[in-house]
Amino acid sequence: MGKPFKNELDNLENTYNFTISSNIDSLKKAVNKTLIKPLYIIGSGGSLSACYFAEMLHQEYGILGKAITPLESFYIQKSFQQANVLIVTAGGKNKDILFAFDQAITMEPDSIINLCTTPQSPLAKRAKNFSLSSTFEFPLPSGKDGFLASNSLLAFFVLLARSYNCNLSNTFLQKSDLVKFENEILTFLAKIDVQAATFKVLYGGWSKPVAIDIESKLTEAALANSLLADFRNFGHGRHHWFDKKRKNSAILALVSPDEEALAKKTILQLPKDIPVLQISTKKTGAAGTIELLVKSFYFIKKIGEIQGIDPGRPGVPGFGSKLYHLSYTSFYKKNAAFNKIPYLPIQRKIRPENISDLTPLKLKKWVDKYKQFTDNLFKTHFGSIIFDYDRTLCSEENRLTGPTADMVKEIIRILAGGFIIGVVTGRGLSVKKDLRNCIAKKYWRSVFIGYYNGAEIGSLADDALPDSKEGNEPIFIEIKKLLKETAIDKDIEITQRTFQLTIECKNATEWETIKPIIYQKSMAVRNVGFMILESGRSLDIIKRPEVSKLNIIDYIKNELKSRTLKEECLCIGDKGRWPGNDFELLNTAYSLSVNEVSLDPNSCWNLAPLGIRNTDACYLYLKAIKLHNNYFNLSL
């Protein structure tokens, strides 16, 4: 089993060049979206080292990152609800990784990103069934790793560093530097009995992921004992090992520029007869970590050669294979009692509280409310359906092109049945152009648009709307002036209309920092005649009482009367919890969310399948619509 470790190392430069030049635009965009919430990074075996690297990369942005094993994912899964998840796996097929994905998807985090070096893995096939999960595959020229993670691990480190916008050089380690370092390794190992050695691995900052990997490889290939400590925790009792167990004990010091002075001073305090190997880099940050990682591989190679053990194929005992393939997931199945209740819709309503923590009385209340809502929804006859636009009818990826062909096909089906479609959005002319491009002109008078959150309403056939002129509302002028005087002026774009002021953030990673400033400056204006609504990475400040997404319901009901259609409207949006911009629209009796829901038990439920959200959920709702003579109904 495995490959010669030397051959693996011979491929490292090709792997580096492949991953440094690979197109990672989509991966970078996915990672960029996670930079406003905690990230849990899951990996097993050798891939766990990359998880610790991602942990550090994420925390550089001031956001919590936490590396965990698949089993740990079960015990902390409640935390996933308010976070993102990254799964790092070379093969994407072992039981533990698939178990971890199942635990994560059950809690519906903001997103799940799967990073894999094998194409068409079982993980990728499982993940494609869920719209909140995306898989990024980078098949390596070197193929599958041997027994120890090597090329895949280097690939993960480079891909992750690039995804977090780290500066990496385009050149691999010079062969002369590696030869020199291998000689240093041999000099060091000559001072100890390698067969009985214990290595204390000291690290600091960016070298921690490499320390984790050294321990992993020494243990997995049965090469030596290892103990880990950072340079300062070493001074808190962990140095005592060298007083009682000095024989055949040695120190591996991982040193980057950040801890160079501390490492030097620490080592000077030790008895001179303790062997020390410094694995050093002159590079800072993530680039330094990658250099240390590659050098550590050569340390593993040399210690294996001395012992006659090839780290790439050390041999696996029978019980080892049984442990690796152990079937255990049935031990962690969800409480069977939850199969008898509408678990998912209720969990979405009460999050971050967990359904298992509800009292029987509270749980019964939610079950009763769910049944009451769905009974009313499914028996009601509708004449119109009203949508939010962005992330409901039109995905974020298609923001500049409009709804997909599949979505348009369902809209046309409803329009061809003689029914009315409503779209209410914070946007203006761009939505009109998108819809005219995808809906035949003969249906335009049955499509009504509420521009600027319902400030202006008219049919798709109306050439006069929307009014795109800059408004002169005094409240908006004052808010705009206050924002222009702040430090965030260059980070935002402000668009003023007659009844709406839109503030967009240019960089998503700065949104959570910028948003409170916008709120503070806006609320400092002494006027109660406006409301702030959130949509993605923008805020709409609307004039009240003139502007409301509810305006379109009254408008369309008058149309329904004139066409002798049933007068009820089904409303669908994505941000049903205030200050989300759909909170009023989804506060109506017949309202479905494709993402965020409110705590109101009488409206704004999300009935989409597990892990399906936004436009994918909207499409499923549309597919469930049954058309009749003068009404349609929903049959989910």
C-alpha positions in Angstrom: 0.0 0.0 0.0 1.2 3.5 -0.8 4.1 4.9 -2.8 7.8 5.4 -2.1 8.0 8.6 -0.1 11.1 9.8 -2.0 9.0 9.7 -5.2 6.3 11.7 -3.5 8.9 14.4 -2.6 10.2 14.5 -6.2 6.7 15.6 -7.2 6.4 18.5 -4.7 7.7 21.1 -7.1 5.2 20.2 -9.8 2.4 20.2 -7.2 3.5 23.7 -6.1 3.6 25.0 -9.6 0.2 23.5 -10.4 -1.5 25.0 -7.4 0.2 28.3 -7.6 -1.1 28.7 -11.2 -4.6 27.1 -10.9 -7.6 29.3 -11.4 -9.1 29.6 -7.9 -11.5 32.5 -8.6 -14.6 30.6 -7.5 -12.9 29.1 -4.4 -11.7 32.6 -3.4 -15.2 34.0 -3.8 -16.7 31.3 -1.7 -14.0 31.8 1.0 -14.5 35.5 0.9 -18.1 35.1 1.8 -17.2 33.3 5.0 -15.1 36.2 6.4 -18.0 37.7 8.4 -18.7 34.6 10.6 -16.8 31.8 12.4 -15.5 29.0 10.3 -15.2 25.4 11.4 -12.6 23.5 9.4 -13.0 19.7 9.4 -10.3 17.2 8.3 -9.0 13.8 9.3 -5.6 12.2 9.2 -3.0 14.2 7.4 -5.5 16.7 6.1 -6.1 17.9 9.7 -2.8 19.9 9.4 -4.3 21.9 6.6 -7.3 22.6 8.8 -5.0 24.2 11.4 -3.5 26.3 8.6 -7.0 27.5 7.5 -7.8 28.2 11.2 -4.9 30.7 11.3 -5.7 32.2 7.9 -9.3 32.8 8.9 -8.3 34.4 12.2 -6.1 36.8 10.4 -9.3 38.6 9.5 -10.4 38.8 13.1 -12.9 36.1 12.8 -12.9 32.8 14.8 -11.6 29.8 13.0 -11.5 26.3 14.6 -10.0 23.1 13.2 -11.8 20.0 14.3 -11.9 16.3 13.5 -15.0 14.6 12.0 -16.0 13.1 15.4 -15.7 16.5 17.1 -18.2 17.8 14.5 -20.9 15.8 16.1 -20.4 17.2 19.6 -20.2 20.9 18.5 -22.7 20.8 15.6 -25.0 23.3 17.3 -22.3 25.9 16.7 -22.6 25.3 12.9 -25.9 27.2 12.7 -24.3 30.6 13.1 -21.1 29.8 11.1 -19.6 28.4 7.9 -17.9 25.0 7.5 -14.9 24.1 5.4 -14.1 20.4 4.8 -10.6 19.5 3.7 -10.1 16.0 2.2 -7.8 14.5 -0.4 -10.1 11.6 -1.4 -13.5 12.8 -0.2 -14.6 9.2 0.4 -13.7 8.0 3.9 -16.5 7.3 6.4 -15.4 10.1 8.8 -15.5 12.9 6.2 -18.9 11.8 4.9 -20.1 11.6 8.5 -18.9 15.1 9.2 -20.6 16.4 6.1 -23.9 14.8 7.2 -23.6 16.4 10.7 -22.9 19.8 9.2 -25.6 19.8 6.6 -28.2 18.8 9.2 -27.5 22.1 11.0 -27.7 24.2 7.8 -24.7 26.5 8.3 -24.4 29.6 6.1 -22.3 27.5 3.7 -20.3 24.4 3.4 -17.1 24.5 1.3 -15.5 21.2 0.3 -11.9 21.3 -0.8 -10.7 18.1 -2.5 -7.8 16.8 -4.7 -9.8 14.0 -6.2 -12.4 14.5 -9.0 -16.0 13.2 -8.7 -15.6 12.1 -5.1 -18.4 10.6 -3.1 -18.4 13.8 -1.0 -18.8 15.9 -4.1 -21.7 13.7 -5.3 -23.4 14.0 -1.9 -22.8 17.8 -1.7 -24.3 18.6 -5.1 -27.7 17.8 -3.7 -27.6 20.8 -1.4 -27.5 24.4 -2.6 -25.7 25.7 0.5 -22.7 23.4 -0.2 -20.1 23.9 -2.9 -17.2 21.6 -3.9 -13.9 22.6 -5.4 -11.7 19.9 -6.9 -8.1 20.2 -7.9 -6.9 16.8 -9.3 -3.1 16.8 -8.8 -0.6 15.8 -11.6 1.0 13.5 -9.0 -2.2 11.6 -8.5 -3.2 10.1 -5.1 -0.9 10.3 -2.1 0.9 7.4 -0.7 0.3 6.4 2.9 1.1 9.9 4.3 -0.4 13.1 3.0 2.3 14.9 1.0 1.4 16.4 -2.3 -2.2 16.8 -1.4 -1.2 18.6 1.8 1.1 21.0 0.0 -1.7 21.6 -2.5 -4.1 22.5 0.3 -1.7 24.9 2.0 -1.1 26.7 -1.3 -4.7 26.8 -2.3 -5.8 28.0 1.1 -3.2 30.7 1.3 -4.2 32.0 -2.1 -7.9 31.9 -1.2 -7.1 34.1 1.7 -5.2 36.6 -0.5 -1.8 35.7 0.9 1.3 36.7 -1.1 3.2 33.6 -2.2 6.3 33.5 -4.4 6.1 31.7 -7.7 9.3 29.8 -7.0 9.7 26.5 -5.1 12.5 25.9 -2.7 15.9 25.8 -4.4 17.4 22.3 -4.6 20.7 23.5 -3.1 18.8 24.8 0.0 17.1 21.4 0.4 20.4 19.5 0.0 22.0 21.8 2.7 19.1 21.2 5.0 19.2 17.4 4.5 22.8 17.5 5.6 21.8 19.4 8.8 19.2 16.8 9.4 21.8 14.0 9.2 24.2 15.8 11.6 21.3 16.2 14.0 20.1 12.6 13.9 23.6 11.3 14.3 23.5 12.6 17.9 20.6 10.4 19.0 19.3 6.8 18.8 16.6 7.3 16.2 14.9 4.0 17.0 14.1 5.2 20.6 13.9 8.9 20.0 11.4 11.4 21.4 11.2 14.8 19.7 9.8 17.8 21.4 8.5 20.0 18.6 8.5 23.7 19.5 6.6 26.2 17.4 5.1 29.6 17.4 2.4 31.4 15.3 2.5 30.4 11.7 4.5 27.3 12.3 1.8 25.5 14.4 0.2 23.7 11.4 3.6 22.3 10.6 4.2 21.1 14.1 0.8 19.3 13.9 1.8 17.6 10.7 5.2 16.5 12.1 3.4 14.8 15.0 1.0 13.2 12.5 3.7 11.8 10.3 5.9 10.5 13.0 3.0 8.7 14.6 1.3 7.4 11.5 4.5 5.9 10.1 5.6 4.7 13.5 8.9 6.7 13.2 9.2 8.3 16.7 7.5 9.7 19.7 6.7 13.4 19.6 5.5 16.1 22.0 4.2 19.5 20.9 4.5 22.9 22.7 4.7 26.5 21.6 7.9 28.3 22.7 6.3 29.8 25.8 4.1 26.9 26.9 7.3 24.9 26.8 8.5 27.0 29.8 5.4 26.1 31.8 6.5 22.6 33.0 6.9 20.9 29.6 10.7 21.5 29.8 10.8 19.0 32.7 10.8 16.1 30.2 14.5 16.9 29.5 15.4 16.7 33.2 14.0 13.2 33.6 13.9 11.8 30.1 16.9 13.5 28.4 18.4 10.3 26.9 17.4 10.1 23.2 15.3 13.2 23.5 15.8 16.1 21.2 14.2 19.3 20.1 12.8 20.3 16.7 12.4 24.1 16.6 10.2 25.5 13.9 11.4 29.1 13.4 9.9 31.9 11.3 11.0 35.6 11.5 8.1 36.3 14.0 9.5 34.1 16.7 13.2 34.0 15.8 14.3 36.1 18.8 12.2 34.1 21.2 13.3 30.7 19.8 17.0 31.8 20.1 16.6 32.9 23.7 14.6 29.8 24.6 17.2 27.4 23.1 20.0 29.2 24.9 18.5 28.3 28.3 18.7 24.5 27.5 21.6 22.3 28.5 24.2 22.2 25.7 24.0 18.4 25.3 20.3 18.4 24.2 20.3 18.0 20.4 18.4 20.8 18.5 17.4 21.0 14.9 16.1 24.3 13.7 13.8 24.1 10.8 13.8 27.8 9.7 12.4 30.1 7.1 13.1 33.7 6.3 9.6 34.2 4.8 6.8 35.6 7.0 3.2 34.5 7.3 1.6 31.8 5.2 4.6 31.7 2.7 6.9 30.8 5.6 4.5 28.1 6.8 4.6 26.5 3.3 8.4 26.5 3.3 8.5 24.9 6.8 6.1 22.3 5.7 8.2 21.2 2.7 11.3 21.1 4.9 9.6 19.0 7.5 8.8 16.4 4.7 12.5 16.0 4.2 13.1 15.5 7.9 10.5 12.7 7.8 12.2 11.2 4.8 15.6 11.1 6.5 14.4 9.6 9.8 12.6 6.9 7.8 15.7 6.1 5.8 17.7 5.6 9.0 15.2 3.2 10.4 14.5 1.4 7.2 10.9 2.5 7.1 9.5 4.1 4.0 7.0 6.7 5.3 5.1 6.4 2.0 4.4 2.7 2.5 5.1 1.7 6.1 2.7 -1.3 6.0 -0.7 -1.4 7.6 -1.6 -4.1 10.2 -4.9 -5.9 9.8 -6.4 -4.2 12.8 -5.4 -0.9 11.3 -7.6 -1.5 8.3 -10.5 -2.5 10.5 -10.2 0.7 12.5 -10.0 2.8 9.4 -13.1 1.2 7.9 -15.0 1.0 11.2 -18.8 1.4 10.9 -20.0 3.7 13.6 -22.3 6.3 12.2 -25.4 4.5 13.5 -24.3 5.3 17.0 -24.9 9.0 16.3 -28.3 9.0 14.6 -30.8 11.7 15.3 -33.3 10.9 18.0 -36.0 8.8 16.3 -38.7 10.8 18.1 -37.9 13.8 15.8 -38.9 11.8 12.8 -42.5 12.1 13.9 -42.5 15.9 13.9 -41.8 18.7 11.3 -38.2 18.9 12.6 -36.6 21.0 10.0 -39.2 23.9 9.6 -39.4 24.3 13.3 -35.6 24.2 13.8 -35.3 27.0 11.2 -37.8 29.0 13.2 -36.2 28.7 16.6 -32.5 28.8 15.7 -30.0 29.2 17.3 -32.0 27.5 20.0 -32.0 23.7 19.4 -35.2 21.7 19.0 -34.0 19.1 21.4 -33.8 21.7 24.2 -37.5 22.7 23.9 -39.9 21.7 26.6 -42.7 19.3 25.5 -45.2 22.1 25.9 -43.1 24.5 23.7 -42.5 21.8 21.1 -46.3 21.0 20.9 -47.0 24.7 20.4 -44.6 24.9 17.4 -45.9 21.6 15.9 -49.5 22.9 16.2 -48.5 26.3 14.7 -46.8 24.5 11.8 -49.8 22.4 11.1 -52.1 25.4 11.3 -49.9 27.4 8.9 -49.5 24.6 6.3 -53.1 23.6 6.4 -54.2 27.2 5.6 -51.5 27.5 3.0 -52.3 24.4 1.1 -56.1 24.8 1.0 -55.9 28.5 -0.1 -56.7 29.4 -3.7 -54.3 32.0 -5.1 -54.5 34.4 -8.1 -51.0 35.8 -7.9 -47.5 35.1 -6.6 -45.2 37.9 -5.5 -41.5 37.5 -5.3 -38.5 39.3 -3.9 -35.9 39.4 -6.7 -32.3 39.0 -5.6 -31.5 35.6 -4.1 -35.1 34.6 -4.5 -35.9 34.7 -8.3 -32.4 35.6 -9.3 -29.3 34.1 -7.8 -26.3 36.2 -6.7 -24.2 34.6 -9.4 -26.7 35.7 -12.1 -27.3 39.1 -10.7 -26.2 40.8 -13.9 -28.1 38.4 -16.3 -31.4 37.6 -14.6 -33.2 34.3 -13.6 -32.2 31.0 -15.0 -34.0 29.3 -17.9 -35.5 26.8 -15.5 -36.9 29.5 -13.3 -38.2 31.4 -16.3 -40.0 28.3 -17.6 -41.9 28.0 -14.3 -42.8 31.7 -14.4 -44.1 31.4 -18.0 -46.1 28.4 -17.0 -47.9 30.5 -14.4 -48.4 33.4 -16.6 -49.7 31.2 -19.4 -52.3 29.9 -17.0 -53.7 33.5 -16.8 -52.3 34.4 -13.4 -50.4 37.5 -12.2 -46.7 37.6 -11.2 -45.4 40.3 -8.9 -41.8 41.2 -8.2 -40.9 43.7 -5.5 -37.2 44.7 -5.2 -34.9 47.3 -3.9 -33.5 47.7 -7.4 -34.8 49.7 -10.3 -34.3 49.7 -14.1 -31.9 46.7 -14.1 -34.7 44.3 -13.0 -37.1 45.6 -15.7 -34.4 45.0 -18.3 -33.7 41.4 -17.0 -37.4 40.5 -17.0 -38.1 41.9 -20.4 -35.2 39.9 -21.8 -36.6 36.6 -20.5 -40.4 37.0 -20.5 -42.3 37.2 -23.8 -43.9 40.6 -24.5 -47.4 39.1 -24.6 -47.1 38.5 -20.8 -45.7 41.9 -19.8 -49.1 43.2 -18.7 -49.5 40.3 -16.2 -46.1 41.1 -14.5 -46.1 43.9 -12.0 -42.9 45.3 -10.5 -42.6 47.2 -7.2 -39.4 49.2 -7.8 -37.3 50.6 -4.9 -39.0 48.4 -2.3 -42.5 49.3 -3.5 -42.0 53.0 -4.0 -43.2 52.8 -7.6 -45.4 50.1 -9.0 -46.3 49.3 -12.6 -46.5 46.5 -15.2 -43.5 45.3 -17.1 -45.1 46.9 -20.1 -44.9 50.4 -18.6 -42.1 52.3 -20.3 -42.3 55.3 -17.9 -41.2 53.4 -14.8 -39.0 53.4 -12.8 -38.1 57.0 -12.2 -34.3 56.8 -12.0 -33.7 60.5 -11.3 -31.8 61.4 -8.2 -34.2 62.4 -5.5 -34.0 65.4 -3.2 -35.5 64.0 0.0 -34.0 66.1 2.8 -33.6 63.1 5.1 -31.5 61.3 2.6 -29.4 64.3 1.7 -28.5 64.7 5.4 -27.7 61.0 5.8 -25.6 61.0 2.7 -23.7 64.1 3.9 -23.0 62.5 7.3 -21.7 59.3 5.6 -19.5 61.3 3.3 -17.8 62.8 6.3 -16.8 59.4 7.8 -13.8 57.2 7.3 -15.9 54.7 5.3 -16.7 57.2 2.5 -14.4 55.4 0.0 -15.6 51.9 1.0 -19.3 52.5 0.0 -21.4 53.5 -3.0 -24.5 55.7 -2.3 -27.4 55.9 -4.7 -30.3 58.3 -4.0 -33.7 58.0 -5.4 -37.0 59.9 -4.6 -38.0 57.6 -1.8 -34.9 55.4 -1.2 -31.2 55.8 -0.4 -29.1 52.7 -1.2 -25.7 52.2 0.4 -23.6 49.3 -1.0 -20.3 48.0 0.4 -17.5 47.6 -2.1 -15.8 44.8 -0.2 -17.8 42.1 1.5 -15.1 41.4 4.1 -15.6 44.9 5.5 -19.4 44.8 5.6 -19.8 43.9 9.2 -17.5 46.7 10.3 -19.1 49.3 8.0 -22.7 48.4 8.7 -22.9 49.7 12.3 -21.4 53.0 11.2 -24.2 53.4 8.6 -26.8 52.6 11.2 -25.3 55.0 13.7 -25.1 58.0 11.3 -28.5 57.3 9.9 -30.2 57.0 13.2 -28.5 60.2 14.4 -30.8 62.1 11.9 -33.7 63.5 13.9 -36.5 62.3 11.8 -38.7 59.2 12.3 -39.9 59.1 8.7 -37.6 56.4 7.4 -36.7 52.7 7.9 -33.5 50.8 7.3 -33.6 47.4 5.5 -30.8 45.0 4.8 -30.1 43.0 1.7 -26.9 41.1 1.2 -24.1 43.6 1.6 -26.2 46.7 1.1 -28.7 48.8 3.1 -31.8 50.5 1.7 -33.1 53.5 3.7 -36.7 54.0 2.6 -39.2 56.8 3.2 -42.1 56.0 5.5 -45.0 55.6 5.3 -44.8 56.0 1.5 -42.6 53.0 0.9 -43.4 49.4 1.7 -43.2 46.1 -0.1 -46.8 45.6 1.0 -47.8 48.3 -1.5 -47.6 45.8 -4.3 -50.1 43.4 -2.6 -52.9 46.1 -2.6 -52.0 47.0 -6.2 -52.1 43.5 -7.5 -55.4 42.6 -5.6 -57.1 45.3 -7.5 -55.8 43.7 -10.7 -57.1 40.3 -9.5 -60.6 41.7 -9.0 -60.7 43.1 -12.5 -59.6 39.8 -14.0 -62.0 37.7 -11.8 -59.1 35.7 -10.3 -58.9 34.6 -6.7 -57.7 37.6 -4.7 -55.1 35.9 -2.4 -51.4 36.4 -3.0 -48.6 34.0 -2.2 -45.5 35.9 -1.1 -41.9 34.5 -1.4 -38.7 36.1 -0.3 -35.3 35.4 1.3 -34.9 37.7 4.3 -38.0 37.4 6.4 -36.4 38.5 9.7 -36.1 42.2 10.4 -34.1 44.1 9.4 -34.2 41.9 6.3 -35.8 43.7 3.4 -38.6 41.1 3.1 -39.8 41.2 6.7 -43.0 43.0 5.8 -43.7 41.0 2.7 -43.2 37.7 4.6 -45.3 38.9 7.6 -48.4 38.2 5.6 -50.5 35.1 6.1 -49.4 33.2 3.0 -45.7 33.7 3.0 -42.7 31.4 2.4 -39.1 32.1 2.9 -36.3 30.6 0.8 -33.8 31.4 3.6 -34.2 33.5 6.7 -37.4 33.2 8.7 -39.0 35.2 11.4 -40.0 33.9 14.9 -43.6 34.6 14.1 -45.4 31.2 14.1 -48.2 32.5 11.9 -46.2 33.5 8.8 -42.8 33.3 7.1 -42.0 29.5 7.3 -39.3 27.9 5.2 -40.6 24.6 3.8 -37.7 23.8 1.5 -35.8 20.5 1.8 -32.7 20.2 4.0 -29.8 22.3 2.7 -31.8 23.9 -0.1 -32.1 27.7 -0.1 -32.5 30.9 -2.1 -33.3 30.4 -5.8 -33.1 26.6 -5.5 -35.8 26.6 -2.9 -37.9 29.1 -4.9 -37.7 26.8 -7.9 -39.0 23.9 -5.9 -41.9 26.1 -4.6 -42.8 27.0 -8.1 -42.7 23.4 -9.3 -45.2 22.6 -6.5 -47.8 25.0 -7.9 -50.8 23.4 -9.4 -52.8 25.5 -11.9 -56.6 25.5 -12.1 -59.3 27.5 -14.0 -59.2 30.8 -12.0 -56.8 29.9 -9.2 -53.7 28.0 -8.3 -52.7 26.2 -5.2 -49.5 24.9 -3.6 -49.0 21.2 -3.1 -45.6 20.6 -1.3 
